[in-house]
Amino acid sequence: WMENKVSTKTHGAFSFQNAFFYLQWKDDPWVAASKTQSEAGLITLRKTRRRSKLHPHKQRSKYICKPRDVVEAGNHFVWEFITGRSTLNVPADAAILHHYRVCEFGGDDCVEAPSVIDRTAYKYREKLSDVVDKAWQDIGKHCYLPELDPIPLLSSLVPSSPDRIPTR
């Protein structure tokens, strides 16, 4: 996708729509098949339900920019570029930003919003888990780290593959 759509000469920022994975939603049952405690604790693998609706670009979106092309940067979009530069709004089918958070405005009303299961992060499960395990061990040599929660028990209700877990 990138090689066909990106002009490094005219695009000074790349905007991504936010997908909200609310922490109040239940953990994905597939996390019980984790190999290590740190893998089981990864929020990216535990929280796979997200809001169906993505916010439009410039509303709660985030961006990556080339600082030399930016005159004024904001939280959700670049306010002003140098002459000839602009933002590329990356389509959701190419990439979205995973935002793990509690419901906005207090309370738990957000969990009533339409949602879908999105296990995109599972593509990176092994590499991410290996890096986190190594970092945890390295830091543990120099600092006190708390005990990690045990891996949840695997239930007979959990299918043999995350692809076989029913989704909404």
N, C-alpha and C positions, 0 to 999 in steps of 0.2 A: 504494500500500500504506500509506504513512505516514498519509495523511489519514484513513484508516478505522480505524487501529489505535492511534494514539498519543493518550494523554490527557496534555496538558501539566500538568494539575493533580495527577495521581497518580503519574506516572512521573518519578523523579528520576535514572534511569540507563537506558542502552540497552546490552544485552550482545550481543556478536557472537562467533560461533564462529570459531575459528582454522582456516585451511586451510594446511597445511604444504607449501611448494614447496621441496624439498630441492635445494641447490646441486650435489649430486653427480649429479643426473640430467642427461642430455644437453640441450644447447640445442635449442630449437625450430628446425627447419630454415627456417621462414618468416622468421626474423630476417635471412636473406640478402637479402631484398627491401627492407631498410631504405633510406631515402633519404639518411640522414646517418650519420656515425660515432657520434655521440652516441645516435641512435635505436637503432643496432645494439648499443650497449652497455647499453641499459636492461634491467636484470635482470627487470623486469616483462614484457618481450617475449621475452626469451631463455628464461626458466624458466616453462614453461606446464604442466608435469606436476606434479600435486599428489597428495598422499595422498587416497585415496577417502574414508576415514573422517574425519569431523570430530570433534574432541573435544567432549563435551557442555558446555553452559554451566556456568560456575564451575570448569572444568578447562581451563586454558590459554586460556580466552577472554579477551577484552579488552572494555572498556566505555567509553562516553562518559557523563559525569555532569554534573549541574547542581550545582556545589559548594555552593550555598546549601541544597540538600536533603540533603546528606551529613553524617553525624556522624563516621563512620570509614570511610576508603577503603582497599581492599587492591589487590593487583596484578591479580587476575583477577575480582574482584567487589566490590561495596560491602558492607562488614560491617554497617553500621548507617546507617539513614536517620532524618531527622526524622519525627515522627508523620505517618502518612497517605501517605508516599511509598514507592515500590517500584521494582524493576527490570523493564523490559520485555525479555524474551528475544526478540531479533529472529530470526525463522525463517531458516534457511539459504537458502530460495528467494527471500528478499527481499534479503539481504546476508550476505556472509562477509568475514572479514578475511584478506587475503593475507599470509602470514608466510614470508619467504624466508630460509632458514637452512641450516646444515650439519646433518647427522644428530646427534641427541642421543646422549649417552653415549659419544662417540668412535666411530671405525670408520665403516663404510658400510652397516651392516645395514638401515638405513631404506629403501634403494633397492629392497629386496625386498618392501616392503609393497605391497598393491594400490593402483593409482594410476589417475588419469584425466587427460586433457588438458583444461585450463580456460583458454580464451583470452579470458576476460572483459576483461582489461586491454587487449586490442586495440581495444575500443570507444573507448578514450581515447588511442590511439596518436598520432594527429596532434596533438592539443592538448598532450599531455604532451611529445612530441618538440619542438614549437615552443618551449615554455616552457624546457625543458632546454637547447636550443640557445642561446636568448637569454641565459639565466643563465650558461652556459659562456663565451659571448663577453664578457659584461659583467665577469665575474670575471677573465677573461683579460687585460683591459685594466689591471688593478691587481696581479695576482698571476701568478706562474709556474704554469702548468698543464701536466701531462705530455701527451705526444701520445696521442691516442686510438687504440685498435686499429682496423685497417681493417675495413671491412664484409666479412663472410665472402663467399666466392665463391658465386654462385647455381649450384646444381647442377641438372642436367636432371631429377633425382629430386624436386625441389621443385615441387609443383603451382603453378598460376598464382594460386591463392587459398588463404589459410589455412583456409578452410572445406573444402577438398578434401584436406587432409592427414589420412591415416588416424589414428584414435585408438583406444585400447584399449577 
